[in-house]
Structures are given as structure tokens and as C-alpha cells.
């Protein structure tokens, strides 16, 4: 069993309706913002680019502190909290699972580069959400 499968199994064990709400809110927010490319660029600007590289390779271990630091200055966590009415801790923990899987999916399927540049055809947000939820 690969590392990604292990992380996915752990996420499924802890997943519930909150993870689905957070994933849905995240996708909605990214559609209104700069998309996954902007998300990746936020991690790059905040000195967290090495984590994007790890996630791109499938090493998607959840780390709430890394995600919070990578999103610093974006207001994304607050926006997801507002959309879901969930606590900061719940949103932060769910994003720590969802964002690495999302970034891995988008880079592995050549939808975006590790630098956050769009590549080829972009998938439908609903399809991306389904892919994420299947792994959580």
C-alpha cells in the first residue's frame, strides 16, 4: 500500500459530513478566486513550496500548520469557515487533508504545474470535488 493510499485510508476513517462541507466550500472559493494555481502560488509565496512538491509526488500527509502557513494572507480559511459555519479547528484539520490531495490530483493529471500555471484543459469543479471526496 502506497503512502497516498495510507493517507486516504486515514482520511476516510476520520471523514464525515464536515469534510464534505469543507471540500465543497473550498472548491466554491477557488472558483471565485485564482483557482488551484492561485492556491499553489500562495504556498510558494509563503515559503511552503517544498510541500507542494511533496504533495505533487503523492506524499500527502495532513499537516494543519503547514496548510495554515501556506494560506497565510489569503483569507481562505476564514471564508471556508463562514461558508460552512464550522469551527477554525475543524476547517483547518479538513483542509490539511483536502488541499494536499487536491494539489496532487491537479498536478498528477497535468491540469496545473507545480508552479501553479494552468496546463491543458481544466476539469469541471464537480468532477474535482468528486475525486477528492472519493479519497477522503
C-alpha positions in Angstrom: 0.0 0.0 0.0 1.5 3.4 -1.1 1.7 6.4 1.1 -1.2 8.1 -0.7 -3.4 5.1 -0.1 -2.4 5.1 3.6 -3.3 8.8 3.9 -6.5 8.3 2.1 -7.4 5.4 4.4 -6.7 7.6 7.4 -8.7 10.4 6.0 -11.7 8.1 5.3 -11.5 6.9 8.9 -11.9 10.5 10.1 -14.1 11.8 7.4 -17.6 12.8 7.8 -20.1 15.4 6.6 -17.7 18.1 7.8 -15.0 17.1 5.3 -17.6 17.2 2.5 -18.8 20.6 3.5 -15.2 21.9 3.7 -14.3 20.4 0.3 -17.4 21.9 -1.3 -16.7 25.3 0.2 -13.0 25.2 -0.8 -14.0 24.4 -4.5 -16.5 27.2 -4.4 -13.9 29.7 -3.0 -11.3 28.6 -5.6 -13.8 29.2 -8.4 -14.3 32.7 -7.2 -10.5 33.3 -6.8 -7.5 32.3 -8.8 -8.2 28.6 -8.8 -5.8 25.8 -7.7 -3.0 27.7 -9.4 -3.5 30.6 -7.1 -3.7 28.2 -4.2 -0.3 26.8 -5.2 1.2 30.2 -5.7 0.1 31.2 -2.2 2.1 28.3 -0.8 5.1 29.4 -2.9 4.9 33.0 -1.8 4.7 31.9 1.9 7.8 29.8 1.6 5.9 26.5 1.6 6.8 25.4 -2.0 8.6 22.3 -0.8 5.3 21.0 0.5 3.7 21.5 -2.9 6.5 19.4 -4.4 5.9 16.7 -1.8 2.2 16.6 -2.5 2.7 16.6 -6.2 4.7 13.4 -5.7 1.9 11.8 -3.7 3.3 12.5 -0.2 0.0 14.0 1.1 0.4 13.7 4.8 -2.1 16.0 6.6 -0.4 18.9 8.4 -2.7 21.7 9.6 0.1 24.0 10.5 1.7 23.7 7.0 -1.7 24.4 5.4 -2.4 27.4 7.6 1.0 28.8 6.9 0.7 28.3 3.2 -2.7 30.0 3.2 -1.5 33.0 5.3 -2.7 36.2 3.9 -5.4 34.7 1.6 -8.4 34.8 4.0 -9.3 31.4 2.5 -9.6 29.6 5.9 -11.9 32.3 7.2 -14.0 32.2 4.0 -14.4 28.4 4.3 -15.4 28.8 8.0 -18.0 31.4 7.0 -19.4 29.2 4.2 -19.6 26.1 6.4 -20.3 27.6 9.9 -17.7 25.1 11.2 -15.0 26.0 13.8 -11.5 27.1 12.9 -10.1 23.8 14.1 -12.4 21.6 12.1 -11.9 23.6 8.9 -8.1 23.7 9.4 -8.0 20.0 10.0 -10.2 19.2 7.0 -8.2 21.5 4.7 -5.0 19.7 5.9 -6.4 16.5 4.4 -8.1 18.0 1.3 -5.6 20.5 0.0 -2.7 18.0 -0.4 -5.0 15.6 -2.2 -6.4 18.4 -4.4 -2.9 19.6 -5.3 -1.7 16.1 -6.0 -4.7 15.4 -8.2 -4.3 18.6 -10.2 -0.6 18.2 -10.8 -0.6 14.5 -11.4 -3.4 14.9 -14.0 -1.5 17.7 -15.8 -4.1 20.3 -15.0 -1.6 22.7 -13.3 2.1 22.8 -12.9 3.9 22.7 -9.6 4.4 26.5 -10.0 0.7 27.0 -10.3 0.4 27.5 -14.0 -2.6 26.1 -15.8 -1.9 23.3 -18.2 -4.2 21.9 -20.9 -7.9 21.5 -20.3 -9.2 22.3 -16.8 -11.5 19.8 -15.2 -15.1 20.6 -14.1 -15.2 21.6 -10.5 -17.8 19.0 -9.7 -15.5 16.3 -11.1 -12.6 17.5 -9.0 -14.8 17.6 -5.9 -16.0 14.0 -6.6 -12.4 12.9 -7.0 -11.4 14.5 -3.7 -14.4 13.1 -1.8 -13.6 9.6 -3.0 -10.2 9.8 -1.5 -11.3 11.2 1.9 
